Amino acid sequence: MQNMLKNLALILLALLWALGNAPARGQNTRTDSIPGSGVSFDMVLLPGGTFDMGSPTGNVNAQPNEQPLHLVRLDSFWMGTHEVSYDEFIVFYHLEKDSDTSTHPANKYMAAAVSRPTPQYIDYTYGMGKEGFPVVAMTQQAALRYCYWLYEKTGIFYRLPTEAEWEFACKKGLNDTLAAENLSDYAWYYDNSFEKYHEVGTKKPNTLGIYDMLGNVTEWTLDYYDEDYLKNLVGMPAFNPWVEPTRKHSRTVKGGSYDSNADECRCAFRQKSDPRWQARDPQIPKSRWWNPDSPFVGFRLVSPVKPLTEIEVQAFFEKAIKE
């Protein structure tokens, strides 16, 4: 009897220890706020790891720029569960929506001193939707300047995902295992979108809880577009690869959009930005903020787990943003 009670006590202690050391619910998710705006957004943690980047030999949909497969290793990072919405971007876009409120440790933020996007000469949403919908038609530079503005407001380093980080999140969320007949459950694309983008998060999320990785709007990545990206990766595995920009065009976008065919809504599919996305821009030189002919392009935030110093953050944006 005493042995039985002793065993029960040990089991109880083991259970209590396990409960006390188990990750708290929601430990892999967080909600970030834009100070002074009442606007917030959710992010999910992606633990670092390795994966095969690109498309395997024999994939009937694979393009030459998706091969050969290459092993890639990444550090841990946070990723936005939704594409950046109009509601979030408008706080940056319009001074009257912003305020001097900041949670940056330096606490020197002044809304009036921020360089903001120029007014659109026409509505670049083309009537497809604003509040609750993804923000669209910005240049990659504008998306990066939004990230820098968020850093100034919050003290948290946000940026665009590298091409490798984006594909890692897509594949880890099992988007690549979707049968063609199930794509409509997870993505807005040509066959079901009625040729327009839709509110963020209205389709099913992937297994990581990330919405609209495929379809809706294609997403900017951090990388300069390299046709031979996978052939040129260095190391096995390649560690945190990023093709740094050397000129204004082009950049890699990922995921396909509401205007894409099903075979373009794949994790490994690679597309490059096009100067023609500014064809209707009347300015000379063309705007650094807007691509009026790309209402199918948006972006998503990531935030590295490993902290950067103020000097490192400033150096990153100086390197990443090309006029």
C-alpha contacts under 8 A as a table, 3 or more apart, distances in Angstrom:
res1	aa1	res2	aa2	distance
1	M	4	M	5.02
1	M	5	L	6.26
2	Q	5	L	5.13
2	Q	6	K	6.04
3	N	6	K	4.92
3	N	7	N	6.06
4	M	7	N	5.09
4	M	8	L	6.16
5	L	8	L	5.01
5	L	9	A	6.07
6	K	9	A	5.07
6	K	10	L	6.23
7	N	10	L	5.05
7	N	11	I	6.16
8	L	11	I	5.05
8	L	12	L	6.09
9	A	12	L	5.05
9	A	13	L	6.14
10	L	13	L	5.08
10	L	14	A	6.11
11	I	14	A	5.03
11	I	15	L	6.19
12	L	15	L	5.09
12	L	16	L	6.17
13	L	16	L	5.07
13	L	17	W	6.10
14	A	17	W	5.09
14	A	18	A	6.14
15	L	18	A	5.06
15	L	19	L	6.16
16	L	19	L	5.14
16	L	20	G	6.09
17	W	20	G	5.08
17	W	21	N	6.14
18	A	21	N	5.19
18	A	22	A	5.87
19	L	22	A	5.23
23	P	27	Q	6.30
24	A	27	Q	5.27
25	R	28	N	7.88
26	G	29	T	5.12
26	G	30	R	7.19
27	Q	30	R	7.42
28	N	44	V	5.76
28	N	45	L	4.98
28	N	46	L	7.95
29	T	42	D	7.14
29	T	43	M	5.67
29	T	44	V	4.39
29	T	45	L	6.05
30	R	42	D	5.76
30	R	43	M	5.39
30	R	44	V	6.52
31	T	40	S	6.63
31	T	41	F	5.65
31	T	42	D	4.41
31	T	43	M	6.25
32	D	40	S	5.50
32	D	41	F	5.48
32	D	42	D	6.19
32	D	43	M	7.49
33	S	38	G	7.22
33	S	39	V	5.89
33	S	40	S	4.08
33	S	41	F	6.45
34	I	37	S	5.81
34	I	38	G	6.90
34	I	39	V	5.65
34	I	40	S	5.98
34	I	88	E	7.97
34	I	150	L	7.42
34	I	153	K	7.18
34	I	154	T	7.19
35	P	38	G	7.21
35	P	39	V	7.94
35	P	101	T	5.75
35	P	102	S	5.61
35	P	103	T	6.76
35	P	153	K	6.73
35	P	154	T	7.06
36	G	98	D	7.23
36	G	99	S	6.24
36	G	100	D	7.82
36	G	101	T	5.33
36	G	102	S	7.45
37	S	91	V	7.24
37	S	97	K	7.24
37	S	98	D	6.77
37	S	99	S	7.75
39	V	87	D	7.33
39	V	88	E	6.45
40	S	88	E	7.59
41	F	80	G	7.35
41	F	81	T	7.99
41	F	82	H	7.91
42	D	80	G	5.89
42	D	81	T	5.78
42	D	82	H	7.49
43	M	78	W	6.01
43	M	79	M	5.21
43	M	80	G	4.26
43	M	81	T	5.30
44	V	78	W	5.41
44	V	79	M	5.43
44	V	80	G	6.40
44	V	81	T	6.32
44	V	208	L	7.59
44	V	209	G	7.46
44	V	210	I	7.72
45	L	76	S	7.45
45	L	77	F	6.02
45	L	78	W	4.44
45	L	79	M	6.53
46	L	76	S	5.69
46	L	77	F	5.45
46	L	78	W	5.88
46	L	79	M	7.30
46	L	169	A	7.36
47	P	75	D	7.24
47	P	76	S	4.45
47	P	77	F	6.65
48	G	73	R	7.36
48	G	74	L	5.18
48	G	75	D	4.36
48	G	76	S	3.88
48	G	77	F	7.10
49	G	73	R	5.49
49	G	74	L	5.53
49	G	75	D	6.81
49	G	76	S	7.58
50	T	71	L	6.70
50	T	72	V	5.37
50	T	73	R	4.20
50	T	74	L	6.40
50	T	237	P	7.60
51	F	71	L	5.69
51	F	72	V	5.56
51	F	73	R	6.72
51	F	168	F	6.82
52	D	69	L	6.02
52	D	70	H	5.51
52	D	71	L	4.63
52	D	72	V	6.31
53	M	69	L	5.55
53	M	70	H	5.32
53	M	71	L	6.14
53	M	72	V	6.51
53	M	164	A	7.24
53	M	167	E	7.18
53	M	168	F	7.60
53	M	230	L	7.86
53	M	268	A	7.20
54	G	66	E	4.82
54	G	67	Q	5.60
54	G	68	P	6.58
54	G	69	L	4.88
54	G	70	H	6.80
54	G	230	L	7.25
54	G	268	A	5.14
55	S	59	N	6.68
55	S	62	A	5.92
55	S	66	E	5.50
55	S	67	Q	5.81
55	S	68	P	7.03
55	S	69	L	5.96
55	S	268	A	6.04
56	P	59	N	5.91
56	P	62	A	7.74
56	P	67	Q	7.13
56	P	68	P	7.10
56	P	69	L	5.99
57	T	62	A	7.99
57	T	67	Q	7.80
57	T	68	P	7.69
58	G	62	A	7.97
59	N	62	A	5.36
61	N	263	D	6.18
62	A	66	E	6.38
62	A	67	Q	7.85
62	A	269	F	7.61
63	Q	66	E	5.46
63	Q	67	Q	7.37
63	Q	269	F	7.59
64	P	67	Q	5.72
65	N	227	E	5.56
65	N	228	D	6.02
65	N	229	Y	7.27
65	N	230	L	7.49
65	N	270	R	7.17
66	E	69	L	7.59
66	E	230	L	6.97
66	E	268	A	6.30
66	E	269	F	6.79
66	E	270	R	6.96
67	Q	230	L	6.15
67	Q	231	K	7.29
68	P	230	L	6.17
68	P	231	K	6.53
69	L	230	L	7.06
70	H	230	L	6.46
70	H	233	L	7.63
70	H	236	M	7.61
70	H	237	P	7.38
70	H	238	A	7.80
71	L	236	M	6.06
71	L	237	P	4.75
71	L	238	A	6.42
72	V	164	A	7.61
72	V	236	M	7.20
72	V	237	P	4.75
72	V	238	A	4.67
72	V	239	F	6.00
72	V	240	N	7.37
72	V	241	P	7.85
73	R	237	P	5.79
73	R	238	A	5.99
73	R	239	F	4.88
73	R	240	N	6.23
74	L	165	E	7.24
74	L	239	F	5.99
74	L	240	N	4.98
75	D	240	N	6.91
75	D	304	P	7.84
75	D	305	V	7.89
76	S	304	P	6.57
76	S	305	V	5.75
76	S	306	K	7.66
77	F	302	V	6.71
77	F	303	S	5.72
77	F	304	P	4.28
77	F	305	V	4.98
77	F	306	K	7.91
78	W	302	V	5.32
78	W	303	S	4.96
78	W	304	P	6.08
78	W	305	V	6.75
79	M	300	R	7.52
79	M	301	L	5.85
79	M	302	V	4.27
79	M	303	S	6.48
80	G	83	E	6.88
80	G	84	V	7.84
80	G	210	I	7.37
80	G	300	R	6.03
80	G	301	L	5.26
80	G	302	V	6.17
81	T	209	G	6.51
81	T	210	I	4.34
81	T	211	Y	5.82
82	H	85	S	7.82
82	H	200	V	6.30
82	H	201	G	6.49
82	H	210	I	6.45
82	H	211	Y	5.46
82	H	212	D	6.89
82	H	300	R	6.88
83	E	134	P	5.93
83	E	200	V	6.67
83	E	211	Y	7.76
83	E	212	D	7.26
83	E	298	G	7.07
83	E	299	F	5.79
83	E	300	R	4.70
83	E	301	L	7.65
84	V	88	E	6.57
84	V	89	F	7.11
84	V	134	P	5.76
84	V	135	V	6.29
84	V	298	G	7.30
84	V	299	F	6.01
84	V	300	R	5.45
84	V	301	L	7.17
85	S	88	E	5.33
85	S	89	F	6.37
85	S	131	E	7.46
85	S	132	G	6.19
85	S	133	F	5.53
85	S	134	P	4.13
85	S	135	V	5.00
85	S	200	V	7.38
86	Y	89	F	5.11
86	Y	90	I	5.81
86	Y	130	K	5.61
86	Y	131	E	5.76
86	Y	132	G	6.64
86	Y	133	F	6.01
86	Y	134	P	5.57
86	Y	135	V	4.33
86	Y	136	V	7.95
87	D	90	I	5.51
87	D	91	V	7.18
87	D	130	K	7.56
87	D	131	E	5.60
87	D	132	G	6.56
87	D	133	F	7.98
88	E	91	V	5.90
88	E	92	F	7.55
89	F	92	F	5.34
89	F	93	Y	6.10
89	F	135	V	6.81
89	F	146	Y	7.45
90	I	93	Y	4.66
90	I	94	H	5.85
90	I	97	K	7.14
91	V	94	H	5.80
91	V	95	L	7.17
91	V	97	K	4.94
91	V	98	D	5.34
92	F	95	L	6.95
92	F	97	K	7.57
92	F	98	D	6.75
92	F	116	R	6.72
92	F	146	Y	6.74
92	F	149	W	7.33
93	Y	116	R	5.76
93	Y	117	P	5.64
94	H	97	K	5.54
94	H	98	D	6.96
94	H	116	R	7.46
95	L	98	D	5.19
95	L	99	S	7.66
95	L	111	A	6.84
95	L	112	A	7.02
95	L	116	R	7.89
96	E	99	S	7.55
98	D	111	A	6.37
99	S	110	M	7.66
99	S	111	A	5.58
100	D	109	Y	5.92
100	D	110	M	5.12
100	D	111	A	5.21
101	T	109	Y	7.37
101	T	153	K	7.45
102	S	107	N	6.16
102	S	108	K	7.98
102	S	109	Y	6.25
102	S	152	E	7.65
102	S	153	K	4.78
102	S	154	T	5.95
103	T	107	N	6.59
103	T	153	K	6.16
103	T	154	T	4.72
103	T	155	G	6.47
104	H	107	N	5.16
104	H	108	K	7.80
104	H	109	Y	7.82
104	H	151	Y	7.53
104	H	152	E	6.29
104	H	153	K	5.80
104	H	154	T	4.61
104	H	155	G	4.02
104	H	156	I	7.66
105	P	155	G	6.37
109	Y	152	E	6.49
109	Y	153	K	6.60
110	M	113	A	5.55
110	M	114	V	7.14
111	A	114	V	5.64
114	V	149	W	7.72
117	P	142	A	7.25
117	P	289	W	5.70
118	T	289	W	6.93
120	Q	123	D	6.41
120	Q	124	Y	7.09
120	Q	290	W	7.78
123	D	126	Y	5.61
123	D	127	G	7.40
124	Y	136	V	7.48
124	Y	137	A	6.44
124	Y	292	P	5.61
124	Y	293	D	7.88
124	Y	295	P	6.43
125	T	128	M	5.54
125	T	129	G	6.44
125	T	130	K	7.28
125	T	136	V	6.85
125	T	137	A	7.68
125	T	295	P	6.08
126	Y	295	P	7.75
128	M	196	K	6.14
128	M	197	Y	6.61
128	M	198	H	7.69
129	G	132	G	7.84
129	G	133	F	5.96
129	G	197	Y	7.96
129	G	198	H	7.56
129	G	199	E	7.82
130	K	133	F	5.21
130	K	134	P	7.29
130	K	135	V	7.18
132	G	199	E	5.42
132	G	200	V	6.43
133	F	197	Y	7.75
133	F	198	H	6.16
133	F	199	E	4.18
133	F	200	V	5.46
134	P	197	Y	7.93
134	P	198	H	7.76
134	P	199	E	6.76
134	P	200	V	6.14
134	P	217	V	7.54
134	P	298	G	6.63
135	V	138	M	7.93
135	V	298	G	5.95
135	V	299	F	7.96
136	V	217	V	7.77
136	V	294	S	7.37
136	V	295	P	5.28
136	V	296	F	6.55
136	V	297	V	5.39
136	V	298	G	4.68
137	A	290	W	5.83
137	A	291	N	4.98
137	A	292	P	5.66
137	A	293	D	7.05
137	A	294	S	4.93
137	A	295	P	4.74
137	A	296	F	6.98
137	A	297	V	5.66
137	A	298	G	6.64
138	M	141	Q	7.96
138	M	142	A	5.86
138	M	143	A	6.65
138	M	289	W	5.74
138	M	290	W	4.38
138	M	291	N	5.52
138	M	292	P	7.81
138	M	294	S	7.97
138	M	297	V	7.45
138	M	298	G	7.05
139	T	142	A	5.12
139	T	143	A	6.45
139	T	288	R	6.61
139	T	289	W	5.33
139	T	290	W	5.18
139	T	291	N	5.77
140	Q	143	A	5.05
140	Q	144	L	6.25
140	Q	220	W	6.39
140	Q	251	R	7.76
141	Q	144	L	5.08
141	Q	145	R	6.11
141	Q	288	R	6.67
141	Q	289	W	6.72
141	Q	321	I	5.82
141	Q	322	K	7.09
141	Q	323	E	7.62
142	A	145	R	5.00
142	A	146	Y	6.17
142	A	288	R	6.96
142	A	289	W	4.94
142	A	290	W	7.40
143	A	146	Y	5.09
143	A	147	C	6.46
143	A	160	L	7.72
143	A	299	F	7.06
144	L	147	C	4.93
144	L	148	Y	6.30
144	L	159	R	6.44
144	L	160	L	6.88
144	L	317	F	7.73
144	L	320	A	7.93
144	L	321	I	6.99
145	R	148	Y	4.93
145	R	149	W	6.08
146	Y	149	W	5.01
146	Y	150	L	6.22
147	C	150	L	5.10
147	C	151	Y	6.33
147	C	157	F	7.69
147	C	158	Y	5.32
147	C	159	R	5.36
147	C	160	L	7.69
147	C	301	L	7.78
148	Y	151	Y	4.99
148	Y	152	E	6.32
148	Y	157	F	7.72
148	Y	158	Y	7.17
148	Y	159	R	7.64
148	Y	317	F	7.36
149	W	152	E	5.05
149	W	153	K	6.22
150	L	153	K	4.96
150	L	154	T	5.95
150	L	155	G	7.67
150	L	156	I	7.35
150	L	157	F	7.80
150	L	158	Y	7.06
151	Y	154	T	5.24
151	Y	155	G	4.85
151	Y	156	I	5.08
151	Y	157	F	5.28
151	Y	158	Y	6.41
152	E	155	G	5.82
156	I	303	S	7.67
157	F	303	S	5.93
157	F	304	P	7.39
157	F	307	P	7.94
157	F	308	L	7.56
157	F	313	V	7.11
158	Y	301	L	6.35
158	Y	302	V	5.73
158	Y	303	S	4.68
158	Y	304	P	7.60
159	R	222	L	7.98
159	R	301	L	5.83
159	R	302	V	5.58
159	R	303	S	6.34
160	L	220	W	7.08
160	L	221	T	5.61
160	L	222	L	5.39
160	L	299	F	7.40
160	L	300	R	6.52
160	L	301	L	5.33
160	L	302	V	5.83
161	P	164	A	7.74
161	P	165	E	5.60
161	P	166	W	5.71
161	P	220	W	8.00
161	P	221	T	5.30
161	P	222	L	5.77
161	P	300	R	7.48
161	P	301	L	6.71
161	P	302	V	5.61
162	T	165	E	5.10
162	T	166	W	6.19
162	T	221	T	5.28
162	T	222	L	4.73
162	T	223	D	5.86
162	T	241	P	7.59
162	T	242	W	6.09
163	E	166	W	5.22
163	E	167	E	6.28
163	E	221	T	5.47
163	E	222	L	6.62
163	E	223	D	6.08
163	E	242	W	7.41
163	E	252	T	7.10
163	E	253	V	7.97
163	E	254	K	7.63
164	A	167	E	5.24
164	A	168	F	6.00
164	A	240	N	7.52
164	A	241	P	6.79
164	A	242	W	7.76
165	E	168	F	5.01
165	E	169	A	6.23
166	W	169	A	5.34
166	W	170	C	6.28
166	W	221	T	7.39
166	W	254	K	7.61
167	E	170	C	4.97
167	E	171	K	6.04
167	E	267	C	5.56
167	E	268	A	6.51
168	F	171	K	5.27
168	F	172	K	5.87
169	A	172	K	5.15
169	A	173	G	6.01
170	C	173	G	5.26
170	C	174	L	6.66
170	C	175	N	5.71
170	C	176	D	7.34
170	C	213	M	6.41
170	C	267	C	5.65
171	K	174	L	5.00
171	K	175	N	5.68
171	K	176	D	5.74
171	K	267	C	6.32
172	K	175	N	7.62
172	K	207	T	7.85
172	K	208	L	7.45
173	G	206	N	5.02
173	G	207	T	4.69
173	G	208	L	5.14
173	G	209	G	7.87
173	G	210	I	7.67
174	L	177	T	5.45
174	L	178	L	7.34
174	L	206	N	6.68
174	L	207	T	6.54
175	N	178	L	5.64
175	N	206	N	6.44
175	N	213	M	7.99
175	N	214	L	7.84
175	N	266	R	7.52
175	N	267	C	6.93
176	D	266	R	6.34
176	D	267	C	6.06
178	L	182	N	6.03
178	L	183	L	6.19
179	A	182	N	5.32
179	A	183	L	6.57
180	A	183	L	5.33
180	A	262	A	7.14
181	E	184	S	6.96
182	N	185	D	5.58
182	N	186	Y	7.35
183	L	186	Y	5.45
183	L	187	A	5.84
183	L	262	A	7.65
184	S	187	A	5.32
184	S	188	W	6.61
184	S	189	Y	7.69
184	S	192	N	6.92
185	D	203	K	6.04
185	D	204	K	6.03
186	Y	203	K	4.99
186	Y	204	K	4.84
186	Y	205	P	6.55
186	Y	206	N	7.52
186	Y	211	Y	7.74
186	Y	212	D	6.84
186	Y	214	L	7.39
187	A	203	K	6.27
187	A	204	K	7.91
187	A	212	D	5.98
187	A	213	M	7.74
187	A	214	L	5.51
187	A	215	G	4.93
187	A	216	N	6.51
188	W	191	D	8.00
188	W	192	N	6.12
188	W	193	S	5.18
188	W	197	Y	7.21
188	W	198	H	7.45
188	W	203	K	7.74
188	W	212	D	7.79
188	W	214	L	7.66
188	W	215	G	4.94
188	W	216	N	4.81
188	W	257	S	7.02
188	W	258	Y	5.16
189	Y	192	N	5.81
189	Y	193	S	5.39
189	Y	195	E	7.96
189	Y	215	G	5.18
189	Y	216	N	6.36
189	Y	256	G	7.68
189	Y	257	S	5.77
189	Y	258	Y	3.88
189	Y	259	D	5.72
189	Y	260	S	5.49
189	Y	261	N	6.45
189	Y	262	A	6.91
189	Y	265	C	7.73
190	Y	193	S	5.62
190	Y	194	F	7.09
190	Y	195	E	6.32
190	Y	257	S	7.86
190	Y	258	Y	5.38
190	Y	259	D	4.76
190	Y	260	S	5.29
190	Y	261	N	5.55
190	Y	262	A	7.50
191	D	194	F	7.47
191	D	261	N	7.33
191	D	262	A	7.92
193	S	196	K	5.71
193	S	197	Y	6.72
193	S	198	H	7.64
193	S	216	N	7.95
193	S	258	Y	5.64
193	S	259	D	7.70
195	E	258	Y	6.18
195	E	259	D	5.97
196	K	258	Y	6.00
196	K	259	D	7.43
197	Y	216	N	5.17
197	Y	217	V	6.66
197	Y	257	S	7.80
197	Y	258	Y	5.60
197	Y	296	F	7.28
198	H	202	T	7.58
198	H	216	N	6.48
199	E	202	T	6.17
200	V	211	Y	7.41
200	V	212	D	7.15
201	G	204	K	7.26
201	G	205	P	7.37
201	G	211	Y	5.36
201	G	212	D	6.63
203	K	211	Y	6.97
203	K	212	D	7.04
204	K	211	Y	6.63
205	P	208	L	7.41
205	P	209	G	5.08
205	P	210	I	5.05
205	P	211	Y	4.32
205	P	212	D	7.00
206	N	209	G	5.38
206	N	210	I	5.44
206	N	211	Y	6.42
206	N	213	M	7.92
207	T	210	I	7.40
210	I	213	M	6.81
212	D	215	G	6.08
212	D	216	N	6.27
212	D	217	V	7.96
213	M	255	G	6.01
214	L	217	V	8.00
214	L	218	T	7.61
214	L	255	G	4.57
214	L	256	G	5.90
214	L	257	S	7.03
214	L	265	C	5.41
214	L	266	R	6.83
214	L	267	C	7.56
215	G	218	T	6.47
215	G	255	G	5.96
215	G	256	G	4.84
215	G	257	S	3.89
215	G	258	Y	5.36
215	G	260	S	7.17
215	G	265	C	6.09
216	N	256	G	7.42
216	N	257	S	4.56
216	N	258	Y	4.54
216	N	296	F	7.49
217	V	255	G	7.68
217	V	256	G	6.63
217	V	257	S	4.25
217	V	258	Y	6.19
217	V	296	F	4.89
217	V	297	V	5.11
217	V	298	G	5.66
217	V	299	F	7.99
218	T	253	V	6.23
218	T	254	K	5.58
218	T	255	G	5.17
218	T	256	G	4.73
218	T	257	S	4.80
218	T	296	F	6.21
218	T	297	V	4.88
218	T	298	G	6.04
218	T	299	F	7.41
219	E	253	V	5.19
219	E	254	K	5.28
219	E	255	G	6.49
219	E	256	G	7.87
219	E	297	V	5.84
219	E	298	G	5.02
219	E	299	F	4.44
219	E	300	R	6.66
220	W	251	R	7.51
220	W	252	T	6.49
220	W	253	V	4.58
220	W	254	K	6.70
220	W	297	V	7.26
220	W	298	G	6.49
220	W	299	F	5.15
220	W	300	R	7.53
221	T	251	R	7.19
221	T	252	T	5.75
221	T	253	V	5.61
221	T	254	K	7.11
221	T	299	F	7.68
222	L	242	W	7.38
222	L	243	V	7.95
222	L	244	E	7.91
222	L	251	R	7.37
222	L	252	T	7.42
222	L	320	A	7.60
223	D	242	W	5.84
223	D	243	V	4.95
223	D	244	E	6.05
223	D	245	P	6.85
223	D	251	R	5.81
223	D	252	T	5.83
224	Y	243	V	5.36
224	Y	244	E	5.80
224	Y	245	P	4.86
224	Y	246	T	7.55
224	Y	249	H	7.60
224	Y	250	S	6.03
224	Y	251	R	4.45
224	Y	252	T	6.19
225	Y	229	Y	7.68
225	Y	243	V	7.48
225	Y	249	H	7.99
225	Y	250	S	5.48
225	Y	251	R	4.60
225	Y	252	T	4.88
225	Y	272	K	6.06
226	D	229	Y	4.89
226	D	243	V	7.64
228	D	231	K	5.26
228	D	232	N	6.09
229	Y	232	N	5.25
229	Y	233	L	6.38
230	L	233	L	5.36
233	L	238	A	6.24
233	L	241	P	7.39
234	V	237	P	7.87
234	V	238	A	5.47
235	G	238	A	4.41
235	G	239	F	7.19
238	A	241	P	6.35
244	E	319	K	7.70
244	E	320	A	6.91
245	P	248	K	7.43
245	P	319	K	7.81
245	P	320	A	6.61
245	P	322	K	7.19
246	T	322	K	7.80
247	R	250	S	7.75
247	R	322	K	6.61
248	K	322	K	5.91
248	K	323	E	6.47
249	H	273	S	7.08
249	H	274	D	7.40
249	H	275	P	7.22
250	S	272	K	5.97
250	S	273	S	5.19
250	S	274	D	6.62
250	S	275	P	7.97
251	R	272	K	5.49
251	R	273	S	5.31
252	T	270	R	6.76
252	T	271	Q	5.74
252	T	272	K	4.62
252	T	273	S	6.31
253	V	270	R	6.66
253	V	271	Q	5.38
253	V	272	K	5.85
253	V	273	S	6.74
254	K	267	C	7.54
254	K	269	F	6.66
254	K	270	R	5.87
254	K	271	Q	6.40
255	G	264	E	7.47
255	G	265	C	5.56
255	G	266	R	6.29
255	G	267	C	6.30
255	G	269	F	6.91
255	G	270	R	7.99
256	G	259	D	7.68
256	G	260	S	5.55
256	G	261	N	7.98
256	G	264	E	5.68
256	G	265	C	4.86
256	G	266	R	7.46
256	G	269	F	7.85
257	S	260	S	5.14
257	S	265	C	7.44
257	S	296	F	6.01
257	S	297	V	7.57
258	Y	296	F	6.95
259	D	296	F	7.24
260	S	264	E	6.00
260	S	265	C	6.90
261	N	264	E	5.45
261	N	265	C	6.83
262	A	265	C	5.21
262	A	266	R	7.80
263	D	266	R	6.57
264	E	269	F	6.01
265	C	269	F	7.02
266	R	269	F	5.32
273	S	277	W	7.73
274	D	277	W	5.66
275	P	278	Q	5.92
275	P	279	A	7.41
276	R	279	A	4.89
276	R	293	D	7.32
277	W	280	R	7.92
277	W	291	N	5.24
277	W	292	P	6.44
277	W	293	D	4.43
277	W	294	S	5.36
278	Q	281	D	5.28
278	Q	286	K	7.13
278	Q	290	W	7.46
278	Q	291	N	4.67
278	Q	292	P	5.69
278	Q	293	D	5.71
278	Q	294	S	7.84
279	A	292	P	7.56
279	A	293	D	6.58
280	R	292	P	6.29
280	R	293	D	6.61
281	D	286	K	6.40
281	D	287	S	7.21
281	D	291	N	7.39
281	D	292	P	6.43
282	P	286	K	7.39
283	Q	286	K	5.05
283	Q	287	S	6.51
284	I	287	S	7.86
287	S	290	W	5.78
287	S	291	N	7.68
288	R	323	E	6.96
291	N	294	S	5.64
291	N	295	P	7.96
292	P	295	P	6.84
294	S	297	V	5.63
295	P	298	G	7.97
304	P	307	P	6.91
308	L	311	I	7.99
308	L	312	E	5.79
308	L	313	V	6.22
309	T	312	E	5.10
309	T	313	V	6.25
310	E	313	V	5.17
310	E	314	Q	6.26
311	I	314	Q	5.27
311	I	315	A	6.15
312	E	315	A	5.05
312	E	316	F	6.10
313	V	316	F	5.09
313	V	317	F	6.50
314	Q	317	F	5.43
314	Q	318	E	6.28
315	A	318	E	5.15
315	A	319	K	6.23
316	F	319	K	5.18
316	F	320	A	6.03
317	F	320	A	4.96
317	F	321	I	5.83
318	E	321	I	5.84
319	K	322	K	7.49
